[in-house]
Amino acid sequence: MKSAALSPLVVGLIGLPGSGKSTVGRQLARRLQLPFLDSDHVIEERLGCSIRDYFEREGESSFRDVEESVIDELTLLPSGVLSTGGGSVLRPMNRQHLHGRSHVVYLRSSPEELFRRLRHDVNRPLLQVADPLGRLRDLYTQRDPLYRETAHFVIETGRPSVSTLVNMITMQLELSGIVPSL
């Protein structure tokens, strides 16, 4: 297998919470022989606590400031597969850095599909509300246009396996001449 890491390459994954950015990102990084970077994990290391705790203590605006700094740094790295937080596209500078410095893949999932995946997850601060499906629908309405503005590619996640999604992304990157045929 040829290594895609021969030339600088950053692939950014965006999408709503639960769309598979981290899970797909890890396998995509393995396939492309690139480092895997998760902006949420970098943020938690920097903060010394969970995003949920920081979010509750300091508020969303303060969290978004830290996130913007981390996205700026990570998109300047020479190579890697970058998984971003679901709200990373809310800040114009994040959209600009992601789109301008990486090949962005929007993992698009319907609110109903995300609810099915996340209904038991208590670690997502924006979903700890009385009506999580309604919240996901609101997030989708607000963020889908921003994801589309930022993305170079849109992959419908639906119900394919992680390996199928990785194959779909790799094929898009190959067809676009971004990576050699693997």
Rosetta blueprint (number, residue, H / E / L):
1 M L
2 K L
3 S L
4 A H
5 A H
6 L H
7 S L
8 P L
9 L E
10 V E
11 V E
12 G E
13 L E
14 I E
15 G L
16 L L
17 P L
18 G L
19 S L
20 G L
21 K H
22 S H
23 T H
24 V H
25 G H
26 R H
27 Q H
28 L H
29 A H
30 R H
31 R H
32 L H
33 Q L
34 L L
35 P L
36 F E
37 L E
38 D E
39 S H
40 D H
41 H H
42 V H
43 I H
44 E H
45 E H
46 R H
47 L H
48 G L
49 C L
50 S L
51 I H
52 R H
53 D H
54 Y H
55 F H
56 E H
57 R H
58 E H
59 G L
60 E H
61 S H
62 S H
63 F H
64 R H
65 D H
66 V H
67 E H
68 E H
69 S H
70 V H
71 I H
72 D H
73 E H
74 L H
75 T H
76 L L
77 L L
78 P L
79 S E
80 G E
81 V E
82 L E
83 S E
84 T L
85 G L
86 G L
87 G L
88 S H
89 V H
90 L H
91 R L
92 P H
93 M H
94 N H
95 R H
96 Q H
97 H H
98 L H
99 H H
100 G H
101 R H
102 S L
103 H E
104 V E
105 V E
106 Y E
107 L E
108 R E
109 S L
110 S L
111 P H
112 E H
113 E H
114 L H
115 F H
116 R H
117 R H
118 L H
119 R L
120 H L
121 D L
122 V L
123 N L
124 R L
125 P H
126 L H
127 L H
128 Q L
129 V L
130 A L
131 D L
132 P H
133 L H
134 G H
135 R H
136 L H
137 R H
138 D H
139 L H
140 Y H
141 T H
142 Q H
143 R H
144 D H
145 P H
146 L H
147 Y H
148 R H
149 E H
150 T H
151 A L
152 H L
153 F E
154 V E
155 I E
156 E E
157 T L
158 G L
159 R L
160 P L
161 S L
162 V H
163 S H
164 T H
165 L H
166 V H
167 N H
168 M H
169 I H
170 T H
171 M H
172 Q H
173 L H
174 E H
175 L H
176 S L
177 G L
178 I L
179 V L
180 P L
181 S L
182 L L
